[in-house]
Amino acid sequence: MAEERAVRKVNLETVVSSNFKYMAMDHNGSVYVFEDKPNIATDIACDTWDVKTGEFKKILNSPPVNPTHLDLIDWRESLVELGDEIYS
């Protein structure tokens, strides 16, 4: 039987094109950036972000942890507006 292990928080830093203004996690822990503000999909099973306009890009695959650890974070509350820091 596999041993249950604790998780550790790790902060990762990356850069994305300046047209991306929002970032959010999806239901399985993958992280995306969005050009326009997405909404939570309401016309299908509510487990994803609804992107009607603008570009989006996955920047981090879902973490290889026990899925129960994802229950600690509500992906529907993960949407954040990215800061104004622009690098040339």
C-alpha positions as CSV (number, residue, x, y, z in Angstrom):
1,M,0.0,0.0,0.0
2,A,1.3,3.4,-1.0
3,E,2.3,5.7,1.8
4,E,0.4,9.0,2.1
5,R,2.9,11.9,2.0
6,A,2.5,15.5,3.1
7,V,2.7,18.3,0.5
8,R,5.1,21.2,0.4
9,K,4.4,24.6,-1.1
10,V,6.8,25.7,-3.8
11,N,6.6,29.1,-5.5
12,L,7.5,29.1,-9.2
13,E,8.3,32.2,-11.2
14,T,7.9,32.6,-15.0
15,V,7.2,35.2,-17.6
16,V,4.4,35.4,-20.1
17,S,3.5,37.8,-22.9
18,S,2.2,41.2,-21.7
19,N,-1.2,40.5,-23.4
20,F,-2.1,38.0,-20.7
21,K,-3.8,39.8,-17.8
22,Y,-5.3,37.0,-15.7
23,M,-4.2,33.7,-14.2
24,A,-6.2,30.9,-12.7
25,M,-6.0,27.2,-11.8
26,D,-8.5,24.7,-13.2
27,H,-10.2,21.9,-11.4
28,N,-7.2,19.5,-11.7
29,G,-4.5,21.9,-10.7
30,S,-3.2,23.1,-14.1
31,V,-2.5,26.8,-14.3
32,Y,-3.5,29.0,-17.2
33,V,-3.1,32.7,-18.2
34,F,-5.8,34.6,-20.0
35,E,-5.9,37.7,-22.2
36,D,-9.4,38.6,-21.2
37,K,-11.2,37.8,-17.9
38,P,-12.7,34.4,-18.0
39,N,-15.9,33.3,-16.2
40,I,-16.8,29.9,-14.7
41,A,-18.6,27.9,-17.3
42,T,-22.3,27.7,-16.5
43,D,-23.7,26.1,-19.7
44,I,-21.8,22.8,-19.1
45,A,-20.6,20.9,-16.0
46,C,-19.0,23.5,-13.9
47,D,-15.4,22.3,-13.9
48,T,-13.6,24.7,-16.2
49,W,-13.1,28.4,-17.1
50,D,-15.2,29.8,-19.9
51,V,-13.1,31.7,-22.4
52,K,-15.4,33.6,-24.9
53,T,-12.8,36.1,-26.1
54,G,-9.0,36.5,-26.1
55,E,-6.1,34.1,-26.0
56,F,-5.3,31.7,-23.2
57,K,-2.3,29.4,-22.5
58,K,-1.5,26.6,-20.1
59,I,1.7,27.5,-18.2
60,L,1.8,24.7,-15.6
61,N,0.5,21.1,-15.9
62,S,-1.4,19.7,-13.0
63,P,0.9,18.9,-10.1
64,P,1.7,15.2,-9.5
65,V,0.1,15.0,-6.1
66,N,-2.6,13.0,-4.6
67,P,-5.9,14.5,-5.9
68,T,-7.2,14.9,-2.4
69,H,-4.7,17.7,-1.9
70,L,-6.4,19.7,-4.6
71,D,-9.5,19.8,-2.3
72,L,-7.5,22.3,-0.1
73,I,-7.8,24.9,-2.9
74,D,-11.0,25.9,-4.6
75,W,-10.1,26.5,-8.2
76,R,-13.2,28.7,-8.7
77,E,-11.6,31.2,-6.4
78,S,-8.1,31.1,-8.0
79,L,-8.6,33.8,-10.6
80,V,-6.2,36.7,-10.1
81,E,-5.3,39.8,-12.1
82,L,-1.7,39.9,-13.1
83,G,0.4,42.9,-12.0
84,D,1.6,45.7,-14.2
85,E,5.3,44.6,-14.2
86,I,6.4,44.7,-17.9
87,Y,9.9,43.5,-19.0
88,S,11.3,44.5,-22.3
